[in-house]
Amino acid sequence: MIIPSRPLSAPRTSTASSSAPASTVRTPKAFSSVSTFEAGAPAKKAPTTPVPPPQVPVEDVPPSKPDPRYDGLKDQALINALHDAVSKHKDLGYNGARKIIFTTLDNHDGKVKCVYTGKEVVTNKIPSSNVMNTEHTWPQSKGATGAAKADLHHLFPTDSKANSIRGNWPFGTVKNVKWEENGAKFGTDEKGRTVFEPPDEHKGNVARALFYFSTVYNKHIPADDEAVLKQWNTLDKVDAAEVKRNDVIETYQQNRNPFVDDASLADRIADF
């Protein structure tokens, strides 16, 4: 499912005021396995750009023409080109990002749904952290700090219990289930690693969010994790709701997730 018209991360009329890293030298960093709980913080002044909430159709998006800027590129050369294209973006601040998520980006008719459990909360503001939290798909303890902490491309609303259970464990396919709800699972994989598995309809979103984060912030994805994420990227294709979310995020951050615009880019990178 690839965006039907606009080329991947094509130059647009808005200009970014970024605080993303400039370097493209990548130093691999392994994931740790210490569970954390992302508590909420008081809301601050809402962003000034009014954007209507996206609709949520689920149909796949037909393929479009690849972005010519990436023709013939693969592996590190492609990573560098993607980094140069999308790393500069507006830092909204964490409270600003959370305000956008719960009032506009993921608020549909006054309700916000957990991407893991499907539970909904009725709200027009940042809810209590005891009810719903903001999931850092790339955990804060593994590098989502500074501008990365507030980057909407990897932030999603999650039920507080599911958020706590996921903690900062890596994503993977659960074989021995310790917790399960709405298709989301927590337990161990076939190698005995403790992993968290999102429901099928969010697996591709997770993969593309992590590919984006790795590319923009020069963070390494371990080989076992990457293999699973690439499977999810193929199995759970980009749908219209994911494209719309990418569009809305661009109005705030002035950058896009190129792996939503063209999911096949991930297959041209052997090692994130």
RODO-2510 file (C-alpha; in nm, 4 decimals, decimal comma):
residues 272
     n   res          X          Y          Z
     1     m     0,0000     0,0000     0,0000
     2     i     0,1864     0,3054    -0,1198
     3     i     0,0673     0,6618    -0,1453
     4     p    -0,1122     0,7028    -0,4763
     5     s     0,0242     1,0263    -0,6102
     6     r     0,2798     1,2497    -0,4370
     7     p     0,6434     1,1323    -0,4744
     8     l     0,8112     1,0131    -0,1575
     9     s     0,8972     1,3020     0,0698
    10     a     0,8970     1,5391    -0,2238
    11     p     0,9985     1,9013    -0,1530
    12     r     0,6984     2,1013    -0,0405
    13     t     0,6134     2,4646     0,0122
    14     s     0,6573     2,4649     0,3885
    15     t     1,0051     2,4904     0,5391
    16     a     1,1167     2,2995     0,8434
    17     s     1,2769     2,4317     1,1558
    18     s     1,4518     2,1209     1,2652
    19     s     1,6384     1,9906     1,5631
    20     a     1,7011     1,6459     1,4205
    21     p     2,0588     1,5131     1,4057
    22     a     2,2629     1,6171     1,1038
    23     s     2,5119     1,3298     1,1002
    24     t     2,4537     1,0264     0,8869
    25     v     2,7268     0,8162     1,0520
    26     r     2,5493     0,5252     1,2144
    27     t     2,6720     0,3606     1,5322
    28     p     2,4832     0,0370     1,6043
    29     k     2,3203     0,0282     1,9447
    30     a     2,1575    -0,2845     2,0774
    31     f     1,8121    -0,2787     2,2371
    32     s     1,7988    -0,3328     2,6100
    33     s     1,5157    -0,5071     2,7925
    34     v     1,4301    -0,2916     3,0923
    35     s     1,0586    -0,2198     3,1132
    36     t     0,9548     0,1407     3,1582
    37     f     0,6241     0,3224     3,2059
    38     e     0,5654     0,6403     3,0136
    39     a     0,3644     0,8624     3,2445
    40     g     0,1673     1,1584     3,1155
    41     a     0,2464     1,5249     3,1715
    42     p     0,0209     1,8321     3,1947
    43     a    -0,0911     1,9736     2,8635
    44     k     0,0484     2,3024     2,7418
    45     k    -0,0758     2,5486     2,4829
    46     a    -0,2212     2,3782     2,1739
    47     p    -0,0443     2,4093     1,8381
    48     t    -0,1657     2,6889     1,6173
    49     t    -0,2138     2,4985     1,2912
    50     p    -0,5764     2,3813     1,2674
    51     v    -0,6054     2,0444     1,0959
    52     p    -0,9262     1,8426     1,0653
    53     p    -0,9101     1,4926     1,2124
    54     p    -0,8260     1,2253     0,9552
    55     q    -1,0857     0,9759     0,8462
    56     v    -1,0132     0,6099     0,9005
    57     p    -1,0821     0,4028     0,5885
    58     v    -0,8967     0,0744     0,5811
    59     e    -0,8639     0,0074     0,2105
    60     d    -0,5144    -0,0465     0,0743
    61     v    -0,3550     0,2329    -0,1239
    62     p    -0,2526     0,1422    -0,4805
    63     p     0,1156     0,1767    -0,5759
    64     s     0,2481     0,5010    -0,7212
    65     k     0,5629     0,6017    -0,9069
    66     p     0,8825     0,5728    -0,7006
    67     d     1,0613     0,8922    -0,6036
    68     p     1,3348     0,9476    -0,8672
    69     r     1,5700     1,0888    -0,6037
    70     y     1,6249     0,7348    -0,4780
    71     d     1,6648     0,5591    -0,8133
    72     g     1,9462     0,3055    -0,8020
    73     l     2,0217     0,3644    -0,4335
    74     k     2,0305     0,0959    -0,1686
    75     d     2,1707     0,0220     0,1749
    76     q     2,3736     0,3049     0,3309
    77     a     2,3516     0,5273     0,0227
    78     l     1,9720     0,5053     0,0368
    79     i     1,9692     0,5619     0,4127
    80     n     2,1791     0,8757     0,3673
    81     a     1,9525     1,0099     0,0933
    82     l     1,6402     0,9454     0,2986
    83     h     1,7987     1,1047     0,6046
    84     d     1,8840     1,4158     0,4058
    85     a     1,5298     1,4340     0,2690
    86     v     1,3298     1,4010     0,5912
    87     s     1,5470     1,4481     0,9000
    88     k     1,4949     1,8235     0,9201
    89     h     1,1612     1,8852     1,0866
    90     k     0,9886     2,1025     1,3426
    91     d     1,0315     1,9990     1,7049
    92     l     0,6826     2,0297     1,8544
    93     g     0,7882     1,9555     2,2108
    94     y     0,6488     1,6506     2,3893
    95     n     0,3436     1,8186     2,5384
    96     g     0,2667     1,9804     2,2047
    97     a     0,2925     1,6446     2,0276
    98     r     0,0664     1,4741     2,2812
    99     k    -0,1878     1,7533     2,2512
   100     i    -0,1997     1,6994     1,8740
   101     i    -0,2409     1,3219     1,9129
   102     f    -0,5341     1,3412     2,1531
   103     t    -0,7182     1,6404     2,0072
   104     t    -0,6591     1,6101     1,6319
   105     l    -0,4301     1,3463     1,4842
   106     d    -0,5829     1,0355     1,6414
   107     n    -0,9094     1,1871     1,7647
   108     h    -1,2031     1,0678     1,5553
   109     d    -1,5440     1,2096     1,6488
   110     g    -1,4230     1,2833     2,0015
   111     k    -1,2756     0,9361     2,0605
   112     v    -0,9165     0,8142     2,0686
   113     k    -0,8441     0,4429     2,0266
   114     c    -0,5515     0,2438     2,1668
   115     v    -0,3520     0,0978     1,8789
   116     y    -0,2861    -0,2189     2,0799
   117     t    -0,6064    -0,3082     2,2676
   118     g    -0,8675    -0,1178     2,0676
   119     k    -0,9965     0,0451     2,3858
   120     e    -1,1349     0,3945     2,3365
   121     v    -1,1408     0,7068     2,5506
   122     v    -1,3725     1,0028     2,4959
   123     t    -1,1612     1,3166     2,5192
   124     n    -1,0796     1,6577     2,3760
   125     k    -0,7533     1,6921     2,5669
   126     i    -0,4613     1,4863     2,6951
   127     p    -0,6257     1,2225     2,9194
   128     s    -0,5047     1,0980     3,2547
   129     s    -0,2005     0,8770     3,2230
   130     n    -0,3900     0,6181     3,4266
   131     v    -0,6307     0,5836     3,1338
   132     m    -0,4314     0,6325     2,8137
   133     n    -0,0679     0,7099     2,7418
   134     t     0,1517     0,8007     2,4483
   135     e     0,3452     0,5037     2,3150
   136     h     0,6989     0,5677     2,1968
   137     t     0,7294     0,2949     1,9360
   138     w     1,1037     0,3520     1,9663
   139     p     1,1362     0,3722     2,3472
   140     q     1,2784     0,6742     2,5238
   141     s     1,5271     0,4545     2,7113
   142     k     1,6727     0,3412     2,3773
   143     g     1,7261     0,6823     2,2268
   144     a     1,3920     0,8606     2,1792
   145     t     1,5072     1,1742     2,3566
   146     g     1,5118     1,5425     2,2662
   147     a     1,3328     1,6073     1,9373
   148     a     1,2922     1,2315     1,8884
   149     k     1,0773     1,2084     2,2025
   150     a     0,8204     1,4375     2,0398
   151     d     0,8373     1,3003     1,6840
   152     l     0,4790     1,2167     1,5862
   153     h     0,5881     0,9624     1,3275
   154     h     0,6532     0,7054     1,6013
   155     l     0,4049     0,8188     1,8693
   156     f     0,0660     0,6480     1,9092
   157     p    -0,2101     0,6467     2,1727
   158     t    -0,2123     0,3364     2,3924
   159     d    -0,4095     0,2097     2,6893
   160     s    -0,2019     0,2664     3,0027
   161     k    -0,1883    -0,1037     3,0964
   162     a    -0,0803    -0,2117     2,7477
   163     n     0,1727     0,0718     2,7411
   164     s     0,3212    -0,0482     3,0682
   165     i     0,3281    -0,4128     2,9575
   166     r     0,5102    -0,3263     2,6362
   167     g     0,7570    -0,1100     2,8288
   168     n     1,0662    -0,0978     2,6116
   169     w     1,0719    -0,4633     2,5091
   170     p     1,1485    -0,5272     2,1423
   171     f     0,8751    -0,6196     1,8983
   172     g     0,8517    -0,9764     1,7791
   173     t     0,6247    -1,2749     1,7189
   174     v     0,5028    -1,4195     2,0477
   175     k     0,5009    -1,7986     2,0752
   176     n     0,4522    -1,8349     2,4523
   177     v     0,1820    -1,5892     2,5558
   178     k     0,1870    -1,4253     2,8997
   179     w    -0,0679    -1,1522     2,8171
   180     e    -0,3038    -1,1022     2,5250
   181     e    -0,5770    -0,8553     2,4300
   182     n    -0,7315    -0,7648     2,0926
   183     g    -0,4572    -0,9532     1,9094
   184     a    -0,1755    -0,7771     2,0954
   185     k     0,0475    -1,0226     2,2805
   186     f     0,3317    -1,0206     2,5298
   187     g     0,5566    -1,3164     2,6007
   188     t     0,8530    -1,4934     2,4465
   189     d     0,9367    -1,5728     2,0855
   190     e     1,0688    -1,8968     1,9381
   191     k     1,4215    -1,8042     2,0549
   192     g     1,3054    -1,7384     2,4104
   193     r     1,3383    -1,3584     2,3812
   194     t     1,0826    -1,1464     2,5648
   195     v     0,8921    -0,9554     2,2970
   196     f     0,5731    -0,7581     2,2381
   197     e     0,3531    -0,8289     1,9368
   198     p     0,1016    -0,5658     1,8183
   199     p    -0,2292    -0,6672     1,6578
   200     d    -0,2142    -0,7489     1,2871
   201     e    -0,3611    -0,4159     1,1747
   202     h    -0,0829    -0,2220     1,3495
   203     k     0,2153    -0,4421     1,2642
   204     g     0,3060    -0,2576     0,9434
   205     n     0,2619     0,0786     1,1156
   206     v     0,5107    -0,0298     1,3812
   207     a     0,7613    -0,1474     1,1205
   208     r     0,7438     0,1718     0,9149
   209     a     0,7653     0,3892     1,2278
   210     l     1,0837     0,2110     1,3357
   211     f     1,2379     0,2236     0,9880
   212     y     1,1726     0,5989     0,9898
   213     f     1,3209     0,6427     1,3367
   214     s     1,6308     0,4399     1,2532
   215     t     1,6872     0,6451     0,9377
   216     v     1,6260     0,9901     1,0848
   217     y     1,8060     0,9411     1,4166
   218     n     2,0842     0,7060     1,3069
   219     k     1,9794     0,4223     1,5355
   220     h     2,0555     0,0582     1,4627
   221     i     1,7811    -0,2066     1,4578
   222     p     1,9025    -0,5505     1,5754
   223     a     1,8954    -0,8201     1,3080
   224     d     1,6295    -1,0362     1,4767
   225     d     1,4005    -0,7362     1,5167
   226     e     1,4600    -0,6174     1,1614
   227     a     1,3692    -0,9546     1,0112
   228     v     1,0303    -0,9502     1,1863
   229     l     0,9645    -0,5853     1,1013
   230     k     1,0312    -0,6448     0,7313
   231     q     0,7809    -0,9308     0,7346
   232     w     0,5230    -0,7040     0,8991
   233     n     0,5944    -0,4265     0,6505
   234     t     0,4992    -0,6667     0,3708
   235     l     0,2034    -0,8387     0,5377
   236     d     0,0313    -0,5283     0,6802
   237     k     0,0384    -0,2909     0,3881
   238     v    -0,0087     0,0856     0,4037
   239     d    -0,3763     0,1794     0,4114
   240     a    -0,5543     0,5094     0,3530
   241     a    -0,5675     0,5898     0,7241
   242     e    -0,1875     0,5592     0,7539
   243     v    -0,1389     0,7819     0,4503
   244     k    -0,3787     1,0391     0,5949
   245     r    -0,1929     1,0340     0,9258
   246     n     0,1333     1,0939     0,7395
   247     d    -0,0298     1,3884     0,5605
   248     v    -0,1537     1,5451     0,8834
   249     i     0,1795     1,4988     1,0619
   250     e     0,3461     1,6822     0,7741
   251     t     0,1300     1,9893     0,8388
   252     y     0,2710     2,0034     1,1924
   253     q     0,6290     1,8737     1,1596
   254     q     0,6929     1,9619     0,7952
   255     n     0,8316     1,6193     0,7181
   256     r     0,6961     1,2812     0,6136
   257     n     0,7660     0,9167     0,6835
   258     p     0,9125     0,7978     0,3500
   259     f     0,8410     0,4339     0,4341
   260     v     0,4696     0,5141     0,4397
   261     d     0,5011     0,6910     0,1053
   262     d     0,6904     0,3940    -0,0426
   263     a     0,6988     0,0832     0,1747
   264     s     0,9237    -0,0983    -0,0750
   265     l     1,2175     0,1221     0,0276
   266     a     1,2713    -0,1000     0,3311
   267     d     1,3497    -0,3955     0,1039
   268     r     1,6407    -0,2027    -0,0479
   269     i     1,8128    -0,1642     0,2900
   270     a     1,9879    -0,4787     0,4065
   271     d     2,0762    -0,3492     0,7526
   272     f     1,8995    -0,0674     0,9354
***
